[in-house]
Amino acid sequence: MIKAISREQLKTIRKRFERLYGSQAEKLLERFVMVIGRYGVGVDVAPEVDKWDERDSVLITYADTVCHEGEAVPLKALNRFARKHLTGAIRTIHLLPFYPWSSDDGFSVIDYRKVDPDCGEWGDVVALGQNFDLMFDFVLNHCSAKSSWFKDYVAGIEPARHYFLPMNPKKDFSEVVRPRTTPLLTKTRTRDGESHVWTTFSPDQVDLNWQNPEVFFEFLDILFLYLSKGMRIARLDAVAFLWKELGTNCLHLPETHEMVKLFRDVCEIVAPKAIILTETNVPHAENVSYFGQGDEAHMVYQFSLPPLLLHAFTTGNGSYLTKWAMELEPPPEGCTYFNFTASHDGVGVRPVEGLLPNDERDALIKHVEEAGGRVSWRAMPDGSKQPYELNITYYSALSIPGDTKLGAARFLCSQALALSMRGIPGIYFHSLTGTENYTEGVEASGQNRTINRRKWQLPELKEHLKDGVGKLVFNRYLRMLRRRTEHPAFHPDAPQEVFDVNLDLFVHRRTSLDGEEAVFCIFNLTGKTKQLKQLCPDPKFTEAEVFYDILRARELKPNSKGYTIKPYQALWLVPRS
């Protein structure tokens, strides 16, 4: 039975339509109501429950990251690998774009409603979702120039002839914020003559016209399809650029925020368990604006965490990380952070604007380059270039030449810190496996981001995990994840308090929602052993005589000199009487 929509819900949806599409609102509302039930979505809706708990974690991976000649398609190989190794450690698998695509490793989508046959079919996606929750990419800002939509635009066929943004190249675009150095407008030949279409990211990724409500309803249908295939989390890719208005910077416009709110409202009607996650690789204050007043994204990426964490562990100086974390506002009720250190993209540089001085930022860039990484740039209004992201695997960024074990310890300490922070952790596949820079891939593709996008043959991956770096990282990482699930203090909503204890330590406390469990999380950011009389000023810590160390599954007692912390050691300590 199709869920009845309350009068209040209808009023909210109408308000969103009015702000976006003005006088068309009433007709659009009627059309929206008629769509409910498509693909079975909105039928027999389960009552709203808690959206997340301490068992939540997300593995970020491409559908074809793991391949095997014995498997018909990569999605089957990934499913087999995940069932064998990840059960009990990972709750949700984020399948990066698995649709037919033409460039940008999937983010130039040709057909949103199909699975790339080189990866599998919808049945393989649904099968993966029988053992894990799923996150899909909702690539809203643009589609492929090879898509049927753009071909119809070129041919002048309805409705797609109005799906894009032809612009007059003589207009002033100097205020538009650019994430790339490629031209903003791309010339194309259409039935009606020459056209210059808006292309924020590349000539093959043509921006969509969200001022046309037909585009919204196209994506509403796609959203319902994804929900019907088991999607729990919808990742709104590059959503900050969604709405364009000449004379503005075309970034974070009010209509963009309104659209995110609209998608959240829709999900709360037809799929209350669904989560909206916004991907906005921008400075921190702009990033968290997508929480709205607790009525916008359920979850936002913690984009400042990866570069600040990398800076702290490569310098042994945690002051900038600590200051940022101490000033971090708790998210609104019903919202949380998505804490990650690495993804298919690089480590963003813009998110540390105002958090790291330029000389510290430049030193971090130099470190990444010396570790074999690359730097990607963006164009500025004055024609200059600024660093946009650092392309490197997180393991390679923290490895230590000549000392594999110490490098693995430094990397795992960084991951333990991210896992302990308030929010839901996201773990990139190549972090879980301790993958090093894929430089030969960069040379073959000519793309910096390929450095962190290696494709594994399953037998090759098995060998990697048996020895060397893979062996040092993989099992210990999974053990951290499994032990984390057993402690309610790591609930995404559990309060966090950060302490400014020492330049070379990062210390914070998580407390369960019922107040029954406290976990003190302490990290040595340096390669030196630390002997400290006291680790945390909190009375719950100073008054405890013994602790349980979650990570090592053993008791910890101070000695006559206090506490000894090994190089790059991570501690998750529960006080015991």
N, C-alpha and C positions, 0 to 999 in steps of 0.2 A: 504493500500500500504506500502510495506517495505521501511523504510527510506534509502535514498541514503547515503552512507558513503563518506565523503570527502577524497581527496587524503592525506590531512594532518593528518586526523584521522587514516587512514590506515598506514601511515608512523610511527605514534606514537605506534600503536599496534605492528607493525613489530619490532620496536626498543625494546619494552618490551620483545617480544619472543626471540630476539637475545641474550639479556642479561641473560635470564633465560635458554634457551634451545639451544643456539648456532646455528648450521647449520640446525636445523629442522625448523627454523623460517618461511620460505616461505610456507612450507606445512601446518604449524599450522595456518598461516594467512588465507590461503584458506579455511581451515576447519572452522575457526571462522566466516568468512563471510557466510558460508553455514548454520551456526547455527542460525543466526539472523532471527527472525520470529517465532522461536519455542515458543509454548504456546501463540502465538499472540504478544509476546514481540518484540518490534522494528517495529511494524506495526502502522501506523498513529501516530507517535510520536508527542506529544504536544510540542510546542515551549518552550524553557527554560524560566522560570520565577524565581522570587525571591524564594530562597529555604526555607526561614523562616522569621518570624516576632515576635512581642511581644506576639502574641496569642499562641506561641508554648510552650508546656510543655509535658512531657512524664510520664505516669504512668507505673511503672515497676511491673509486676505481673506474677505469674504462672497462667496457664490456669485453674487450679483447686483450686486456692486460695479460691474461693467462690463456695460452693456446696449447693444444695437444693434437698431434696427428691422429691419435686414436679416437678423438671426439669429433663429431660431425661439425660442431660450431663452437666458438669460444665461450659463449654463455653457458654451455653445458660443462666445459672444463672449469670455468669460474665457480659454478654451482658445486661441483665435486670438491674442488679445493676448499671452498668456504664451509661446506658441511663437515669436512674432515678436520679442519684446523680452527675455525672461527666460532663454532657453536659455544655459547656460554661466555664468549669474550666480546663479540660484536652483535648488536641488536639490529642495526639498519645498514643496508648497503646502498651507497649512492652510486648509481650507474650514470656516469657521465654520458653525454649524448650518444645514444645508440640508434639513432634514426639515420636514414640515408643522408649523406652530407657531401659537400664539395670542397671544403677547406677548413682550416683552423681546428683540425682534429675533432670534428663533430659540431662545432659551434656555428657552422654555416649550414643550416638545416634545409634539405630539399623537400622532405615530406615528414611532417610532425606526427602523422598517424600510422607510420610504418616502422618496422624494425629493420635496420640494415641487414640484408640477407647474409652478409659476410660475418655477422655476429650471431645470427639466429632468427628466431621469430617470436611472436608474442607469447606463445606457449612456453618458451624457455624463460622469458621474463617472469611469467606467472609462476612457473615452477620454482624459480629462485625465491619468490615471495612467499612460498609455502613454509620456508624455514627462517626467513629474515624479513623484517620490514624493508620497504624500498623508498629511496629518494630519486626523483627524476628531475631533469633540467627542463625548466619552462623558459625557453629562449624567446623572450618577448620583443626585444628591441629590433631585431633584424632577422631576415631569412636569406637563403642562398639566391644568388643571381641565376642559378640553374633550376630553381623551383618552378612549379607550374604557376604559382602566383605571379612571379615576376615575368614569366613568359606571356601570361595573359595580359599583364600591364603593357608589355611591349606591343602586343597584338591589339590592344584596346578592347579587351573582352571583360565584361562585367562578371562579378563585382570587383575583381582584383585590379582593374584599371585605376581604382581609387585607393589601393592599399599602400601606396608609396608616396614619397615626398619629392616631386620635381620642383627644383628651385631655380631662380634667376641667378646665375653666377656673378652678376654685377652687383648684387646686394652685399651689404656689409656683414660678414660672418666673424669678425674679429673677437667678439665676446664669447663665442662658443668654446667651451672647455673641450680639449682634445686629449684622448688617451693614446693616440698614435701619431706617427709622423706622415702617414699617407694622406692624400688630398681628401677634404671633407666631401666634395661633390665628385661624382663619377659620370662622365658623359656616356650616353647610350642612345641608340637609334630606335625610335618607336614608329608605329604606324602614322602617328601625327607629326613626325619629324624628330629633330634632335632634342634630347632631354638631359638634364643634369640632376641625378638623383642623390639624395642624402645617404652617405656611407660613412658612419662614424668609425668603424673598425677596419674595413678593407673594401676594395672595389667589389669583392665577391659577397659581401655581407651588406645587403641593402636594407636600410632602416624602414620600418613600417609606420604607417600613418595612424596613430592611435586617436586622432581627432575624428576619425571615421568610425562610428559605432559598429560597422560591419566587421572591423578588425577585432574589436572586443568579443563579438559573438562567435567569431571564428575560433578564438582562443578559449572561450568558455566551453565550446564543444570539445576542444582538445583537452582541457582540464578534466572534464567529465570522463573522457576516454581514459586518461591516465589514472584517475581515481578508480575506475572500474577494473583496471589491471593491477591494482594493489598498491598504488603510490600512497605513502603516508606523509612524506615531506615534499613540497613543491619548492624547488630552488629557482627564484626569480633572477635569472642571469642578466647582468648589466642593466638592471632595472632603473638605475639613476638617470639614464639617458633617454628614457622612454618618450617623454612628451617634448615636442619642439615648439619654440615660440621665438621667432626672429626678434632681435633686440634684447634678448636675455642670454645667459650662459648655457641654457638648455640642459641644465643639470639640477636635479632635485626640485623641479618645478612643482607648485602646489597640485597640479593635475596628476603628476606622477605619484605623489603620496596618496591622493584620492583613489587612484587606480589600485594601489596596493591594498588600501582599506576595503575597496569593493571586492577584491578577490578573497580577502579574509572573511568578509560578511557572507559571501557565497558559500565558502567552505563551512562556516558555522551553521548554515542552514542544511546543506546536503551531506556533509561529512565532518561532523564535529571533532573527530579524532585527527583530522588532517592538520598539518603545520605549514605555515607560510614562512619561508626563509629568504631574506633579501641578500643579494650579493652586490655590495657597493664598496669598491676598493678605493676609499677616499679617506681624508683625515677623520679622526675619531669622532669629533662632535657631529660632523655631517653623517657619519655612518650610523650612530645611535639614534639619529633623528627618525629613522625608519621604524622605531618602536611607536612613534606617534605618542598618544596619551594612553598607551596600552590597547589601542584599537587598530593597529596597523600590522606590521610583521610580528609573528609569534617569536621569531628568532632572527638575530642578525649575526653575521660573521664578526669575530673579534679580530679585525684586520691589523690592529696595532700590536697584537701579541707576537706574531712570528718575527718581525724585525727587532722588537725590543728584547725578546728572548735570545735571539741570535747575537745581538750586541752584548748582552749581559754575559753570555757564556764564552764569547770570543775575547772579551776584555777582562773578565773577572770582576767587573764593576756593575753591581745590581742597582745602583742608585736611581737610574732613569726608569727601570722596570718597576722598582718599588714605589717610586713617586706616582707613576701612572696608575698602578694597581691600588694604591691607597686612596686616590682621588676618583676611582671608578665608581660611578653611581650604580646602585642595584637597579636592575631592569624593572619596568612596571609589572604589576601583578599579571600573571598569565603570559609573561614573556621571559625569554632567557637568551644567553649568549651561545654562539657556536664557536667553541675554542679549538683552533687548529694551529699547526705550525707549518704545514706544507700542503700543497694541493697540486692539481695539474698545471696551474699557472706558477708564476714566480713569487718570490717574497716581495710584497708591495713596499714601495718607498714612500709614497704619499701619506700612508697612515701614520708615519712618525713626524710629519710636519708639526712643529710646535712642541714635540716631545723629545726629540734628539737635536742637539745643536748641529749645525752644518758640518763642523769639523769631525764630529763623532759619526755622522751619517757618511761622510766621505771616507772615513777610516773603515767603516763597515763594508762599503762598496769595494775598497781596495782589498780587504780580506777575502771577499767572495771571489774576486778576480784571481787572486793568488791561489785560491783553492780550486781553480779550474772552472769557475762559473762565468757567466756572461751578464751583461747589463742591457736592458731594453729601455728605450727612450720615448718620450712624448713631446709633441710640438707645443711651443708656447706662442701666445699672440704676437710677440715681437719677432718671431722667426727663430728664436733660440730653441735649444733642446734641454730637457731636464730628465734625470733618471726616473723611470716609472716602476720598474721591478727588477729584482735580482734573480737570475735564472741559474739554479743550482739544486741538487738534491739536498735535503736538510742534513742527511747523514754526511755527505761530502763537506758541507759547510762547517761541520763540527768535528770532523775526523782530525786526527793528529798524526802528521807524517812521522813514520818510524815507530809509532806506538799504537798499534791497532786496538789493544785492550783499553787503553786510557781514552782513545777517541770514542770507542763504543760506550764507555762509561759516561763521557761528557754528553753524547747524543741521548742516551737513555735517561740521564738526569733531566735534560731539557724536556723530554716527553713526559716524564713523571710529573714535572711541574705543570705542564699544560693540562694533564689529566686531572690534576687536583683542583684546578680553578673552578669557580662557580660557573655553571653552564653545562652544555652537552659537548663532549669531546668529538672532534672529527680527525680521523687518522688516515693519512694518504697511504695507499698500498705500498709505495716505494719507501716510506718511512718504516712501516711494519716489517719489511723485509731487509732493511738496511742497504738499499740499492745505492750504488755509487754513480757518479756523473756518467751519463750516456753520451760521451763526446762524439763517438762515431756517428750516432744518430743525428746530432746537430750538423755535422759535416755533410751527411747525406741529404738532409732536408733543407738546410739553410735557415732553419728556424731555431731561435734560442731556446724556446720552450721545450723542444724535443729532449733537452738534456735531462728532463725529469719525467719522461713519458716512455720509458723502455717497455717493450713487449716481451714477455717471458714465454718460452716454450716450457711446458710443465716439467719435463725431465731435467732441463737446464736449471729451472727454479729449485727443484728438489736438491740438486747438487749444491747450489748456492747456499741453501739453508742447512746443509750438513756440515759446512766447514767455514772457517774464516769469519768475515763480518756477518754474514747471514746467520750463522750459528750463534754468534755473540748477541745478536739483537732479537731475532724472531721469537724464540721461546720465552725470553725474559719479558718482552713487550706483552705477549699474550698473557703471561702470568700476572703482570700489573693490571691489565684490563679485567681479568677474572676476579682478582682480589678486590678491586675497586667496587664491583657490583654487590659485594657483601656488606657494604657500609653505608647506612642511610645519611651519614654526614656528607656524602658525595651526591646527594640529590641535587638536581640542577637549581632548585630554589633554596637550598640550604644556605644560610648566611655565611659570609666570608669576611674576616678581619685580617688586614695586612699589618705587619709590624716592621718598623724601621730599626733593625737590630744591629746590622753590620754591613759594611759596603760589599763584602764578598759573600754574603748569604742572602737568600730570599726566604722569608718566613711568613706563613699565614695560617689561620685557623679556620676550619670549617666546622659548623655545628648543625646537627640534625634538626629537622623541623620540630620535633618533640622535645628538643633540648637534652636528650638522653645520651647522645654521643658527641664527643669533640675529637677532631683529628687535627693534630699540629703537623703541618707540612713544612719541612725544612730542607733547603737545598744548598749545597756547597758549590758555588759558581766558579771555583778555581781548581787548579791541578795540584794544590797543596793540602796536606793534612791540617785540620784545624783542631786545636785544643781550647775549648771554651768552658768557662765556669758555668755559664748559663746561656741557653739558646733562645729563650723567649720570656718576656717580662710578664706574661699573662699569669695571674694567680693559679689558674687551673693547671698550668704547666709547672710553676715553681713549687707548688705544694705537693705535686705528685712524686712518689718515691720510685715508681717503676712504670714503664711504658710497654705497650705492645707495638712492635714495629710491623706494620701491615706488609710492607714490601719484602721483608726477610722472614716473616712469620715466626718471630721469636721475641722474647722479652729483652728490653734494654734498660740497664741501670747506669746511672752516672758513677764514675770512679772518684777517687779522692781529688782529682784535678778537674772534675766536671765531665764534659762530654768530648769524645774524640770523633771527628767526622772525617772520613777518608776523602781523597780527591774526587770531586764530582759525585759525591754520594747524595742520594735522595732518601729522606726519611718521612714516612707517614706514621705518626706516633699517636696512639690512643692511651691517655692516662689511666692507670689502674691503681686502686688503693691497696 
